[in-house]
Every structure is written in structure tokens, then in C-alpha cells.
């Protein structure tokens, strides 16, 4: 995944579902702080959910369902006051 996406500071929706992406969810995603919807379902992501997602202070929808993630959900994510929907199925 391109690190350049982390430099799109006006980005509001990041939809990367159904793309056969793999590896760990990149920690630099926390740099796109104005994103309201982060949808990365139905890929092949592995590993844990990065703590840096807490930097996405405008996040309303987090959809990481249907990946190969494991471990605990970082408790800091639940401190994002704008967060309305979390899908981790």
C-alpha cells in the first residue's frame, strides 16, 4: 500500500475493500487524521490493529471485517469520540 496516501490530509473516505491487499495494516494510516470512513474489509490483512488509528480523531466508521486479524483491539480506539460503527467480523 502506498505511504503517499498518508499525505492526503484532506481525505475523508478511504475505501480499500475487496482488493486482495495483504500484510499488516500500515501504522501510517493514523496520519490521515480527517478520514471519517475507513473501509478495508474483505482483504487478507494479518497481524493486529495498529494503535496509531487512534490519531484518526474524525473517524466515524471503521470496517476491518473479513480479514485475518488477531490479537486484542487497542482500547485507545474506543476513545475516538466520533466513532459510531466498528465492524471487525
N, C-alpha and C positions, 0 to 999 in steps of 0.2 A: 504494500500500500504506500502511496506517495506521501512523504513527510510534508510536501508542499501544501497539502490540504490543511495542515495545522497553521498555515499562514493566512488562511482565508477568514479574516477576523469579522467580516460581515455575514458569514454563512449562518443561516438559520435552520436549515433542514439538511441532514446528511443521511441519505438513503443508500445503503450498500447491501441490501438484502439480495439473496439468490444469485450470488456472484462466484461461488466456489472459492471464496477467499479462505486462506488458512494461516496457521501460525498463531501467535499470541495477539490479543487486541493491543494495538500500539498505545503506549503511555502518552505519546504526544497528542492524542485526541483531546486531552484536557486543555490544550492550547486554544481550541475553537470554543471559546467561552460563551459566545452568544447563541450557540446551537440550541434550539428548542426541542427538536426531534432527532434522536439518534436511533436509526433502524438498521440493524446489522444481522437480522435473522436469517436462518437457512443458509449458513456458510459452514465452514469447517474450522472455526476458531477453537483453539485449545488453550489451556492454562487457566489463569484466574482473571477476574475483572480488575483492571488497574485502579489503584487508589486515586490516580490523577483525574479520574472522571468527576471527582467532587469539585474540580475547578470549573465545571460546566454549570455555572450558577443560574442559568436561564433554562436548564433542561426541564422539559415537561413530560416527554415520553422517552423511555429507554427500553428498546426491544432488542434483546440478545438471544431470543429463543431459538431452539433447534440448532445449537452449536455443540461443541464437545467441551464446554467449560466445566471446571471442577473447583472445589475449594469453597471457602465462605465468601459471601457477598460482603464487600467492605462496608462496615457500619456507617462510615462517613457519607456514603451515597444517600442514606436516609436523612441527612441533614440538609439536603438541597431542598429548600422550601418551595420551589416552583414545581417540583416533581409530582406528577399526578398519576402516571401509569408506568409500571415496571413489569416487563414480560421476560421471564427467564426460563421458560419451559424447555 
